[in-house]
Amino acid sequence: MAMHTQRADHEIILKAVPTGARVLDVGCGDGILLYRLKNERNAIVRGMELSQSGVNACVAKGLSVVQGDADMDLALYPDDAFDIVVLSRTIQATRRPQMILQQMHRIGAKAVVSLPNFGFWQVRLSLLLRGRMPVTQGLPDSWHETENVHLCTLLDFDDLAKENGFEVESVTSIAARRASAPSSRTSSTLNWLSEEAVFVLKRAKP
């Protein structure tokens, strides 16, 4: 079954996952990323998805996915159950992002998080000049239609990750669907130029 995606964050996540890793994809949608991780990285994959339609699409691909709410159900997983926990364009749509990061820190040795960036220059310019909520490739829905409830900038997310026991191993900027080279830090310039980004996080040393 040929199944490819044009999402730049998926390509970065695939490179971040070692061959054979145990992976949990939280908010896995229709399972395209999980399917690719299983077949291209030989990963041992599990998924959690809120929507029944998403779960059905995953099961149709032969994937092991449970229906669950990340805001509540991540607590059911034991400590160190996975090598990597993936959160792809999901954290901004959750009710309790900090709690979810804490659970990811507990159940996975590493976390990979992709998210839209509210600090992107086009977003700032739209607010400054038009006084209206922006619509961009990274934030394509009108304010009253979006599922996003906790938008943030890359610097905001960097702070939250560090406050909850993570170090930033790398952050990769995406703009106009093209990825930059990974950076070791979240700079103000990266925050300005990134439409979205992918963070690879690891547990901070005690």
PyMOL CGO cylinders between C-alpha atoms (Angstrom):
from pymol import cmd
from pymol.cgo import CYLINDER

trace = [
    CYLINDER, 0.00, 0.00, 0.00, 1.69, 3.22, -1.15, 0.3, 1, 1, 1, 1, 1, 1,
    CYLINDER, 1.69, 3.22, -1.15, 0.98, 5.98, 1.31, 0.3, 1, 1, 1, 1, 1, 1,
    CYLINDER, 0.98, 5.98, 1.31, 2.90, 9.24, 1.34, 0.3, 1, 1, 1, 1, 1, 1,
    CYLINDER, 2.90, 9.24, 1.34, 2.31, 12.65, 2.81, 0.3, 1, 1, 1, 1, 1, 1,
    CYLINDER, 2.31, 12.65, 2.81, 3.41, 16.10, 1.82, 0.3, 1, 1, 1, 1, 1, 1,
    CYLINDER, 3.41, 16.10, 1.82, 3.52, 17.29, 5.42, 0.3, 1, 1, 1, 1, 1, 1,
    CYLINDER, 3.52, 17.29, 5.42, 6.97, 18.63, 6.18, 0.3, 1, 1, 1, 1, 1, 1,
    CYLINDER, 6.97, 18.63, 6.18, 6.66, 17.87, 9.89, 0.3, 1, 1, 1, 1, 1, 1,
    CYLINDER, 6.66, 17.87, 9.89, 6.07, 14.19, 9.13, 0.3, 1, 1, 1, 1, 1, 1,
    CYLINDER, 6.07, 14.19, 9.13, 9.33, 14.01, 7.18, 0.3, 1, 1, 1, 1, 1, 1,
    CYLINDER, 9.33, 14.01, 7.18, 11.24, 15.52, 10.10, 0.3, 1, 1, 1, 1, 1, 1,
    CYLINDER, 11.24, 15.52, 10.10, 9.57, 13.20, 12.61, 0.3, 1, 1, 1, 1, 1, 1,
    CYLINDER, 9.57, 13.20, 12.61, 10.44, 10.16, 10.50, 0.3, 1, 1, 1, 1, 1, 1,
    CYLINDER, 10.44, 10.16, 10.50, 14.12, 11.14, 10.57, 0.3, 1, 1, 1, 1, 1, 1,
    CYLINDER, 14.12, 11.14, 10.57, 13.99, 11.67, 14.35, 0.3, 1, 1, 1, 1, 1, 1,
    CYLINDER, 13.99, 11.67, 14.35, 12.73, 8.13, 15.09, 0.3, 1, 1, 1, 1, 1, 1,
    CYLINDER, 12.73, 8.13, 15.09, 15.45, 5.44, 15.26, 0.3, 1, 1, 1, 1, 1, 1,
    CYLINDER, 15.45, 5.44, 15.26, 14.88, 2.13, 13.53, 0.3, 1, 1, 1, 1, 1, 1,
    CYLINDER, 14.88, 2.13, 13.53, 12.89, -0.27, 15.69, 0.3, 1, 1, 1, 1, 1, 1,
    CYLINDER, 12.89, -0.27, 15.69, 11.88, 2.31, 18.30, 0.3, 1, 1, 1, 1, 1, 1,
    CYLINDER, 11.88, 2.31, 18.30, 8.75, 1.95, 20.42, 0.3, 1, 1, 1, 1, 1, 1,
    CYLINDER, 8.75, 1.95, 20.42, 6.55, 4.87, 19.42, 0.3, 1, 1, 1, 1, 1, 1,
    CYLINDER, 6.55, 4.87, 19.42, 3.28, 6.29, 20.73, 0.3, 1, 1, 1, 1, 1, 1,
    CYLINDER, 3.28, 6.29, 20.73, 1.60, 8.81, 18.41, 0.3, 1, 1, 1, 1, 1, 1,
    CYLINDER, 1.60, 8.81, 18.41, -0.85, 10.91, 20.42, 0.3, 1, 1, 1, 1, 1, 1,
    CYLINDER, -0.85, 10.91, 20.42, -3.62, 12.38, 18.28, 0.3, 1, 1, 1, 1, 1, 1,
    CYLINDER, -3.62, 12.38, 18.28, -2.62, 10.17, 15.38, 0.3, 1, 1, 1, 1, 1, 1,
    CYLINDER, -2.62, 10.17, 15.38, -5.52, 11.17, 13.10, 0.3, 1, 1, 1, 1, 1, 1,
    CYLINDER, -5.52, 11.17, 13.10, -5.96, 8.80, 10.17, 0.3, 1, 1, 1, 1, 1, 1,
    CYLINDER, -5.96, 8.80, 10.17, -2.68, 7.03, 10.90, 0.3, 1, 1, 1, 1, 1, 1,
    CYLINDER, -2.68, 7.03, 10.90, -0.59, 8.12, 7.93, 0.3, 1, 1, 1, 1, 1, 1,
    CYLINDER, -0.59, 8.12, 7.93, 2.42, 8.97, 10.10, 0.3, 1, 1, 1, 1, 1, 1,
    CYLINDER, 2.42, 8.97, 10.10, 2.07, 5.77, 12.14, 0.3, 1, 1, 1, 1, 1, 1,
    CYLINDER, 2.07, 5.77, 12.14, 1.85, 3.72, 8.96, 0.3, 1, 1, 1, 1, 1, 1,
    CYLINDER, 1.85, 3.72, 8.96, 5.05, 5.27, 7.63, 0.3, 1, 1, 1, 1, 1, 1,
    CYLINDER, 5.05, 5.27, 7.63, 6.88, 4.84, 10.95, 0.3, 1, 1, 1, 1, 1, 1,
    CYLINDER, 6.88, 4.84, 10.95, 5.93, 1.17, 10.96, 0.3, 1, 1, 1, 1, 1, 1,
    CYLINDER, 5.93, 1.17, 10.96, 6.93, 0.51, 7.36, 0.3, 1, 1, 1, 1, 1, 1,
    CYLINDER, 6.93, 0.51, 7.36, 9.83, 2.90, 6.82, 0.3, 1, 1, 1, 1, 1, 1,
    CYLINDER, 9.83, 2.90, 6.82, 11.44, 2.86, 10.29, 0.3, 1, 1, 1, 1, 1, 1,
    CYLINDER, 11.44, 2.86, 10.29, 10.36, -0.63, 11.38, 0.3, 1, 1, 1, 1, 1, 1,
    CYLINDER, 10.36, -0.63, 11.38, 9.02, 1.03, 14.52, 0.3, 1, 1, 1, 1, 1, 1,
    CYLINDER, 9.02, 1.03, 14.52, 6.77, -0.70, 17.05, 0.3, 1, 1, 1, 1, 1, 1,
    CYLINDER, 6.77, -0.70, 17.05, 3.87, 1.72, 16.86, 0.3, 1, 1, 1, 1, 1, 1,
    CYLINDER, 3.87, 1.72, 16.86, 0.82, 2.50, 18.99, 0.3, 1, 1, 1, 1, 1, 1,
    CYLINDER, 0.82, 2.50, 18.99, -1.63, 5.34, 18.57, 0.3, 1, 1, 1, 1, 1, 1,
    CYLINDER, -1.63, 5.34, 18.57, -4.21, 7.31, 20.49, 0.3, 1, 1, 1, 1, 1, 1,
    CYLINDER, -4.21, 7.31, 20.49, -6.94, 9.21, 18.65, 0.3, 1, 1, 1, 1, 1, 1,
    CYLINDER, -6.94, 9.21, 18.65, -10.00, 11.05, 19.91, 0.3, 1, 1, 1, 1, 1, 1,
    CYLINDER, -10.00, 11.05, 19.91, -12.23, 10.71, 16.84, 0.3, 1, 1, 1, 1, 1, 1,
    CYLINDER, -12.23, 10.71, 16.84, -13.94, 7.45, 15.94, 0.3, 1, 1, 1, 1, 1, 1,
    CYLINDER, -13.94, 7.45, 15.94, -13.41, 8.14, 12.24, 0.3, 1, 1, 1, 1, 1, 1,
    CYLINDER, -13.41, 8.14, 12.24, -9.67, 8.48, 12.82, 0.3, 1, 1, 1, 1, 1, 1,
    CYLINDER, -9.67, 8.48, 12.82, -9.55, 5.24, 14.81, 0.3, 1, 1, 1, 1, 1, 1,
    CYLINDER, -9.55, 5.24, 14.81, -11.46, 3.46, 12.03, 0.3, 1, 1, 1, 1, 1, 1,
    CYLINDER, -11.46, 3.46, 12.03, -9.03, 4.76, 9.40, 0.3, 1, 1, 1, 1, 1, 1,
    CYLINDER, -9.03, 4.76, 9.40, -6.07, 3.55, 11.48, 0.3, 1, 1, 1, 1, 1, 1,
    CYLINDER, -6.07, 3.55, 11.48, -7.55, 0.11, 12.04, 0.3, 1, 1, 1, 1, 1, 1,
    CYLINDER, -7.55, 0.11, 12.04, -8.17, -0.18, 8.29, 0.3, 1, 1, 1, 1, 1, 1,
    CYLINDER, -8.17, -0.18, 8.29, -4.41, 0.31, 7.84, 0.3, 1, 1, 1, 1, 1, 1,
    CYLINDER, -4.41, 0.31, 7.84, -3.69, -2.52, 10.27, 0.3, 1, 1, 1, 1, 1, 1,
    CYLINDER, -3.69, -2.52, 10.27, -2.50, -0.19, 13.05, 0.3, 1, 1, 1, 1, 1, 1,
    CYLINDER, -2.50, -0.19, 13.05, -2.88, -0.64, 16.80, 0.3, 1, 1, 1, 1, 1, 1,
    CYLINDER, -2.88, -0.64, 16.80, -4.80, 2.45, 17.91, 0.3, 1, 1, 1, 1, 1, 1,
    CYLINDER, -4.80, 2.45, 17.91, -7.07, 3.16, 20.86, 0.3, 1, 1, 1, 1, 1, 1,
    CYLINDER, -7.07, 3.16, 20.86, -9.75, 5.79, 21.10, 0.3, 1, 1, 1, 1, 1, 1,
    CYLINDER, -9.75, 5.79, 21.10, -8.78, 8.16, 23.87, 0.3, 1, 1, 1, 1, 1, 1,
    CYLINDER, -8.78, 8.16, 23.87, -8.49, 11.74, 25.06, 0.3, 1, 1, 1, 1, 1, 1,
    CYLINDER, -8.49, 11.74, 25.06, -4.88, 12.84, 25.56, 0.3, 1, 1, 1, 1, 1, 1,
    CYLINDER, -4.88, 12.84, 25.56, -5.96, 15.25, 28.30, 0.3, 1, 1, 1, 1, 1, 1,
    CYLINDER, -5.96, 15.25, 28.30, -7.09, 12.32, 30.44, 0.3, 1, 1, 1, 1, 1, 1,
    CYLINDER, -7.09, 12.32, 30.44, -5.90, 8.98, 29.10, 0.3, 1, 1, 1, 1, 1, 1,
    CYLINDER, -5.90, 8.98, 29.10, -2.12, 9.36, 28.89, 0.3, 1, 1, 1, 1, 1, 1,
    CYLINDER, -2.12, 9.36, 28.89, -2.09, 8.75, 32.65, 0.3, 1, 1, 1, 1, 1, 1,
    CYLINDER, -2.09, 8.75, 32.65, -3.05, 5.12, 31.95, 0.3, 1, 1, 1, 1, 1, 1,
    CYLINDER, -3.05, 5.12, 31.95, 0.33, 4.30, 30.38, 0.3, 1, 1, 1, 1, 1, 1,
    CYLINDER, 0.33, 4.30, 30.38, 3.14, 3.02, 32.65, 0.3, 1, 1, 1, 1, 1, 1,
    CYLINDER, 3.14, 3.02, 32.65, 6.45, 4.82, 33.12, 0.3, 1, 1, 1, 1, 1, 1,
    CYLINDER, 6.45, 4.82, 33.12, 8.98, 4.39, 30.29, 0.3, 1, 1, 1, 1, 1, 1,
    CYLINDER, 8.98, 4.39, 30.29, 6.52, 2.50, 28.12, 0.3, 1, 1, 1, 1, 1, 1,
    CYLINDER, 6.52, 2.50, 28.12, 7.92, 4.03, 24.90, 0.3, 1, 1, 1, 1, 1, 1,
    CYLINDER, 7.92, 4.03, 24.90, 11.18, 5.25, 23.41, 0.3, 1, 1, 1, 1, 1, 1,
    CYLINDER, 11.18, 5.25, 23.41, 9.49, 8.20, 21.73, 0.3, 1, 1, 1, 1, 1, 1,
    CYLINDER, 9.49, 8.20, 21.73, 6.13, 9.91, 22.19, 0.3, 1, 1, 1, 1, 1, 1,
    CYLINDER, 6.13, 9.91, 22.19, 4.96, 11.92, 19.16, 0.3, 1, 1, 1, 1, 1, 1,
    CYLINDER, 4.96, 11.92, 19.16, 2.57, 14.85, 19.26, 0.3, 1, 1, 1, 1, 1, 1,
    CYLINDER, 2.57, 14.85, 19.26, 2.07, 16.10, 15.70, 0.3, 1, 1, 1, 1, 1, 1,
    CYLINDER, 2.07, 16.10, 15.70, 0.10, 19.35, 15.35, 0.3, 1, 1, 1, 1, 1, 1,
    CYLINDER, 0.10, 19.35, 15.35, -1.91, 18.36, 18.42, 0.3, 1, 1, 1, 1, 1, 1,
    CYLINDER, -1.91, 18.36, 18.42, -0.66, 20.11, 21.55, 0.3, 1, 1, 1, 1, 1, 1,
    CYLINDER, -0.66, 20.11, 21.55, -2.28, 23.44, 20.65, 0.3, 1, 1, 1, 1, 1, 1,
    CYLINDER, -2.28, 23.44, 20.65, -5.65, 21.68, 20.41, 0.3, 1, 1, 1, 1, 1, 1,
    CYLINDER, -5.65, 21.68, 20.41, -5.47, 20.15, 23.89, 0.3, 1, 1, 1, 1, 1, 1,
    CYLINDER, -5.47, 20.15, 23.89, -7.02, 21.59, 27.04, 0.3, 1, 1, 1, 1, 1, 1,
    CYLINDER, -7.02, 21.59, 27.04, -4.02, 21.01, 29.32, 0.3, 1, 1, 1, 1, 1, 1,
    CYLINDER, -4.02, 21.01, 29.32, -0.75, 21.20, 27.37, 0.3, 1, 1, 1, 1, 1, 1,
    CYLINDER, -0.75, 21.20, 27.37, 1.43, 21.29, 30.47, 0.3, 1, 1, 1, 1, 1, 1,
    CYLINDER, 1.43, 21.29, 30.47, -0.08, 18.13, 31.90, 0.3, 1, 1, 1, 1, 1, 1,
    CYLINDER, -0.08, 18.13, 31.90, 0.35, 16.39, 28.56, 0.3, 1, 1, 1, 1, 1, 1,
    CYLINDER, 0.35, 16.39, 28.56, 4.05, 17.31, 28.45, 0.3, 1, 1, 1, 1, 1, 1,
    CYLINDER, 4.05, 17.31, 28.45, 4.43, 15.96, 31.98, 0.3, 1, 1, 1, 1, 1, 1,
    CYLINDER, 4.43, 15.96, 31.98, 2.86, 12.66, 30.95, 0.3, 1, 1, 1, 1, 1, 1,
    CYLINDER, 2.86, 12.66, 30.95, 5.01, 12.46, 27.82, 0.3, 1, 1, 1, 1, 1, 1,
    CYLINDER, 5.01, 12.46, 27.82, 8.09, 13.04, 29.98, 0.3, 1, 1, 1, 1, 1, 1,
    CYLINDER, 8.09, 13.04, 29.98, 7.03, 10.16, 32.21, 0.3, 1, 1, 1, 1, 1, 1,
    CYLINDER, 7.03, 10.16, 32.21, 6.12, 7.56, 29.59, 0.3, 1, 1, 1, 1, 1, 1,
    CYLINDER, 6.12, 7.56, 29.59, 8.74, 8.22, 26.90, 0.3, 1, 1, 1, 1, 1, 1,
    CYLINDER, 8.74, 8.22, 26.90, 12.52, 8.67, 26.90, 0.3, 1, 1, 1, 1, 1, 1,
    CYLINDER, 12.52, 8.67, 26.90, 12.09, 11.34, 24.21, 0.3, 1, 1, 1, 1, 1, 1,
    CYLINDER, 12.09, 11.34, 24.21, 9.27, 13.43, 22.79, 0.3, 1, 1, 1, 1, 1, 1,
    CYLINDER, 9.27, 13.43, 22.79, 8.80, 14.85, 19.30, 0.3, 1, 1, 1, 1, 1, 1,
    CYLINDER, 8.80, 14.85, 19.30, 6.35, 17.73, 19.05, 0.3, 1, 1, 1, 1, 1, 1,
    CYLINDER, 6.35, 17.73, 19.05, 5.30, 19.69, 15.97, 0.3, 1, 1, 1, 1, 1, 1,
    CYLINDER, 5.30, 19.69, 15.97, 3.19, 22.81, 16.33, 0.3, 1, 1, 1, 1, 1, 1,
    CYLINDER, 3.19, 22.81, 16.33, 2.15, 25.99, 14.51, 0.3, 1, 1, 1, 1, 1, 1,
    CYLINDER, 2.15, 25.99, 14.51, 3.98, 29.15, 15.54, 0.3, 1, 1, 1, 1, 1, 1,
    CYLINDER, 3.98, 29.15, 15.54, 1.97, 32.19, 16.60, 0.3, 1, 1, 1, 1, 1, 1,
    CYLINDER, 1.97, 32.19, 16.60, 5.22, 34.19, 16.58, 0.3, 1, 1, 1, 1, 1, 1,
    CYLINDER, 5.22, 34.19, 16.58, 5.64, 33.84, 12.79, 0.3, 1, 1, 1, 1, 1, 1,
    CYLINDER, 5.64, 33.84, 12.79, 6.17, 37.21, 11.12, 0.3, 1, 1, 1, 1, 1, 1,
    CYLINDER, 6.17, 37.21, 11.12, 3.03, 36.95, 8.95, 0.3, 1, 1, 1, 1, 1, 1,
    CYLINDER, 3.03, 36.95, 8.95, 0.94, 36.32, 12.06, 0.3, 1, 1, 1, 1, 1, 1,
    CYLINDER, 0.94, 36.32, 12.06, 2.42, 39.35, 13.81, 0.3, 1, 1, 1, 1, 1, 1,
    CYLINDER, 2.42, 39.35, 13.81, 1.94, 41.52, 10.73, 0.3, 1, 1, 1, 1, 1, 1,
    CYLINDER, 1.94, 41.52, 10.73, -1.70, 40.48, 10.34, 0.3, 1, 1, 1, 1, 1, 1,
    CYLINDER, -1.70, 40.48, 10.34, -2.44, 41.42, 13.93, 0.3, 1, 1, 1, 1, 1, 1,
    CYLINDER, -2.44, 41.42, 13.93, -0.50, 44.68, 13.67, 0.3, 1, 1, 1, 1, 1, 1,
    CYLINDER, -0.50, 44.68, 13.67, -1.85, 45.96, 10.37, 0.3, 1, 1, 1, 1, 1, 1,
    CYLINDER, -1.85, 45.96, 10.37, -5.28, 44.34, 10.10, 0.3, 1, 1, 1, 1, 1, 1,
    CYLINDER, -5.28, 44.34, 10.10, -6.14, 43.85, 13.75, 0.3, 1, 1, 1, 1, 1, 1,
    CYLINDER, -6.14, 43.85, 13.75, -7.54, 40.41, 12.92, 0.3, 1, 1, 1, 1, 1, 1,
    CYLINDER, -7.54, 40.41, 12.92, -6.69, 36.84, 13.77, 0.3, 1, 1, 1, 1, 1, 1,
    CYLINDER, -6.69, 36.84, 13.77, -4.37, 35.53, 11.06, 0.3, 1, 1, 1, 1, 1, 1,
    CYLINDER, -4.37, 35.53, 11.06, -4.99, 32.81, 8.50, 0.3, 1, 1, 1, 1, 1, 1,
    CYLINDER, -4.99, 32.81, 8.50, -1.79, 31.18, 7.21, 0.3, 1, 1, 1, 1, 1, 1,
    CYLINDER, -1.79, 31.18, 7.21, -0.67, 27.77, 5.94, 0.3, 1, 1, 1, 1, 1, 1,
    CYLINDER, -0.67, 27.77, 5.94, 0.22, 26.83, 9.50, 0.3, 1, 1, 1, 1, 1, 1,
    CYLINDER, 0.22, 26.83, 9.50, -3.03, 28.29, 10.90, 0.3, 1, 1, 1, 1, 1, 1,
    CYLINDER, -3.03, 28.29, 10.90, -5.46, 27.73, 8.02, 0.3, 1, 1, 1, 1, 1, 1,
    CYLINDER, -5.46, 27.73, 8.02, -8.81, 28.02, 9.83, 0.3, 1, 1, 1, 1, 1, 1,
    CYLINDER, -8.81, 28.02, 9.83, -10.77, 31.09, 10.83, 0.3, 1, 1, 1, 1, 1, 1,
    CYLINDER, -10.77, 31.09, 10.83, -10.77, 31.83, 14.55, 0.3, 1, 1, 1, 1, 1, 1,
    CYLINDER, -10.77, 31.83, 14.55, -14.32, 30.52, 15.01, 0.3, 1, 1, 1, 1, 1, 1,
    CYLINDER, -14.32, 30.52, 15.01, -13.63, 27.29, 13.12, 0.3, 1, 1, 1, 1, 1, 1,
    CYLINDER, -13.63, 27.29, 13.12, -10.24, 26.31, 14.51, 0.3, 1, 1, 1, 1, 1, 1,
    CYLINDER, -10.24, 26.31, 14.51, -9.70, 23.41, 16.91, 0.3, 1, 1, 1, 1, 1, 1,
    CYLINDER, -9.70, 23.41, 16.91, -6.76, 25.28, 18.43, 0.3, 1, 1, 1, 1, 1, 1,
    CYLINDER, -6.76, 25.28, 18.43, -7.34, 26.42, 22.00, 0.3, 1, 1, 1, 1, 1, 1,
    CYLINDER, -7.34, 26.42, 22.00, -3.79, 27.12, 23.22, 0.3, 1, 1, 1, 1, 1, 1,
    CYLINDER, -3.79, 27.12, 23.22, -1.77, 28.85, 20.52, 0.3, 1, 1, 1, 1, 1, 1,
    CYLINDER, -1.77, 28.85, 20.52, 1.79, 29.79, 21.42, 0.3, 1, 1, 1, 1, 1, 1,
    CYLINDER, 1.79, 29.79, 21.42, 5.08, 30.93, 19.96, 0.3, 1, 1, 1, 1, 1, 1,
    CYLINDER, 5.08, 30.93, 19.96, 8.18, 28.74, 19.68, 0.3, 1, 1, 1, 1, 1, 1,
    CYLINDER, 8.18, 28.74, 19.68, 9.75, 30.61, 22.58, 0.3, 1, 1, 1, 1, 1, 1,
    CYLINDER, 9.75, 30.61, 22.58, 6.65, 29.97, 24.71, 0.3, 1, 1, 1, 1, 1, 1,
    CYLINDER, 6.65, 29.97, 24.71, 6.78, 26.25, 23.98, 0.3, 1, 1, 1, 1, 1, 1,
    CYLINDER, 6.78, 26.25, 23.98, 10.53, 26.11, 24.58, 0.3, 1, 1, 1, 1, 1, 1,
    CYLINDER, 10.53, 26.11, 24.58, 9.97, 27.61, 28.04, 0.3, 1, 1, 1, 1, 1, 1,
    CYLINDER, 9.97, 27.61, 28.04, 7.15, 25.20, 28.88, 0.3, 1, 1, 1, 1, 1, 1,
    CYLINDER, 7.15, 25.20, 28.88, 9.14, 22.15, 27.79, 0.3, 1, 1, 1, 1, 1, 1,
    CYLINDER, 9.14, 22.15, 27.79, 12.10, 23.16, 29.96, 0.3, 1, 1, 1, 1, 1, 1,
    CYLINDER, 12.10, 23.16, 29.96, 9.84, 23.93, 32.93, 0.3, 1, 1, 1, 1, 1, 1,
    CYLINDER, 9.84, 23.93, 32.93, 8.57, 20.35, 32.72, 0.3, 1, 1, 1, 1, 1, 1,
    CYLINDER, 8.57, 20.35, 32.72, 11.85, 18.49, 32.71, 0.3, 1, 1, 1, 1, 1, 1,
    CYLINDER, 11.85, 18.49, 32.71, 12.89, 18.50, 29.04, 0.3, 1, 1, 1, 1, 1, 1,
    CYLINDER, 12.89, 18.50, 29.04, 15.96, 19.66, 27.19, 0.3, 1, 1, 1, 1, 1, 1,
    CYLINDER, 15.96, 19.66, 27.19, 15.67, 20.72, 23.56, 0.3, 1, 1, 1, 1, 1, 1,
    CYLINDER, 15.67, 20.72, 23.56, 17.78, 18.33, 21.52, 0.3, 1, 1, 1, 1, 1, 1,
    CYLINDER, 17.78, 18.33, 21.52, 16.85, 20.08, 18.27, 0.3, 1, 1, 1, 1, 1, 1,
    CYLINDER, 16.85, 20.08, 18.27, 14.27, 22.39, 16.76, 0.3, 1, 1, 1, 1, 1, 1,
    CYLINDER, 14.27, 22.39, 16.76, 13.58, 22.44, 13.02, 0.3, 1, 1, 1, 1, 1, 1,
    CYLINDER, 13.58, 22.44, 13.02, 11.88, 25.41, 11.40, 0.3, 1, 1, 1, 1, 1, 1,
    CYLINDER, 11.88, 25.41, 11.40, 9.27, 24.99, 8.65, 0.3, 1, 1, 1, 1, 1, 1,
    CYLINDER, 9.27, 24.99, 8.65, 8.12, 27.81, 6.38, 0.3, 1, 1, 1, 1, 1, 1,
    CYLINDER, 8.12, 27.81, 6.38, 6.25, 27.51, 3.07, 0.3, 1, 1, 1, 1, 1, 1,
    CYLINDER, 6.25, 27.51, 3.07, 6.31, 23.71, 3.63, 0.3, 1, 1, 1, 1, 1, 1,
    CYLINDER, 6.31, 23.71, 3.63, 10.12, 23.67, 3.53, 0.3, 1, 1, 1, 1, 1, 1,
    CYLINDER, 10.12, 23.67, 3.53, 12.27, 22.66, 6.48, 0.3, 1, 1, 1, 1, 1, 1,
    CYLINDER, 12.27, 22.66, 6.48, 15.48, 24.34, 7.55, 0.3, 1, 1, 1, 1, 1, 1,
    CYLINDER, 15.48, 24.34, 7.55, 18.48, 22.59, 9.06, 0.3, 1, 1, 1, 1, 1, 1,
    CYLINDER, 18.48, 22.59, 9.06, 17.90, 21.60, 12.71, 0.3, 1, 1, 1, 1, 1, 1,
    CYLINDER, 17.90, 21.60, 12.71, 19.05, 24.07, 15.34, 0.3, 1, 1, 1, 1, 1, 1,
    CYLINDER, 19.05, 24.07, 15.34, 20.23, 23.33, 18.87, 0.3, 1, 1, 1, 1, 1, 1,
    CYLINDER, 20.23, 23.33, 18.87, 18.33, 26.30, 20.33, 0.3, 1, 1, 1, 1, 1, 1,
    CYLINDER, 18.33, 26.30, 20.33, 15.11, 28.28, 19.85, 0.3, 1, 1, 1, 1, 1, 1,
    CYLINDER, 15.11, 28.28, 19.85, 16.34, 31.72, 18.89, 0.3, 1, 1, 1, 1, 1, 1,
    CYLINDER, 16.34, 31.72, 18.89, 14.27, 34.89, 18.41, 0.3, 1, 1, 1, 1, 1, 1,
    CYLINDER, 14.27, 34.89, 18.41, 15.15, 34.72, 14.71, 0.3, 1, 1, 1, 1, 1, 1,
    CYLINDER, 15.15, 34.72, 14.71, 13.81, 31.18, 14.45, 0.3, 1, 1, 1, 1, 1, 1,
    CYLINDER, 13.81, 31.18, 14.45, 10.66, 32.31, 16.24, 0.3, 1, 1, 1, 1, 1, 1,
    CYLINDER, 10.66, 32.31, 16.24, 10.23, 35.12, 13.71, 0.3, 1, 1, 1, 1, 1, 1,
    CYLINDER, 10.23, 35.12, 13.71, 10.81, 33.03, 10.57, 0.3, 1, 1, 1, 1, 1, 1,
    CYLINDER, 10.81, 33.03, 10.57, 9.07, 29.73, 11.41, 0.3, 1, 1, 1, 1, 1, 1,
    CYLINDER, 9.07, 29.73, 11.41, 5.53, 29.07, 10.28, 0.3, 1, 1, 1, 1, 1, 1,
    CYLINDER, 5.53, 29.07, 10.28, 5.67, 25.88, 12.31, 0.3, 1, 1, 1, 1, 1, 1,
    CYLINDER, 5.67, 25.88, 12.31, 8.42, 23.81, 13.91, 0.3, 1, 1, 1, 1, 1, 1,
    CYLINDER, 8.42, 23.81, 13.91, 9.33, 20.36, 15.13, 0.3, 1, 1, 1, 1, 1, 1,
    CYLINDER, 9.33, 20.36, 15.13, 10.95, 19.99, 18.56, 0.3, 1, 1, 1, 1, 1, 1,
    CYLINDER, 10.95, 19.99, 18.56, 12.90, 16.89, 19.54, 0.3, 1, 1, 1, 1, 1, 1,
    CYLINDER, 12.90, 16.89, 19.54, 12.97, 16.80, 23.34, 0.3, 1, 1, 1, 1, 1, 1,
    CYLINDER, 12.97, 16.80, 23.34, 14.87, 14.62, 25.78, 0.3, 1, 1, 1, 1, 1, 1,
    CYLINDER, 14.87, 14.62, 25.78, 14.73, 14.34, 29.54, 0.3, 1, 1, 1, 1, 1, 1,
    CYLINDER, 14.73, 14.34, 29.54, 16.93, 16.90, 31.24, 0.3, 1, 1, 1, 1, 1, 1,
    CYLINDER, 16.93, 16.90, 31.24, 19.72, 15.51, 33.39, 0.3, 1, 1, 1, 1, 1, 1,
    CYLINDER, 19.72, 15.51, 33.39, 18.94, 15.72, 37.12, 0.3, 1, 1, 1, 1, 1, 1,
]
cmd.load_cgo(trace, "trace")
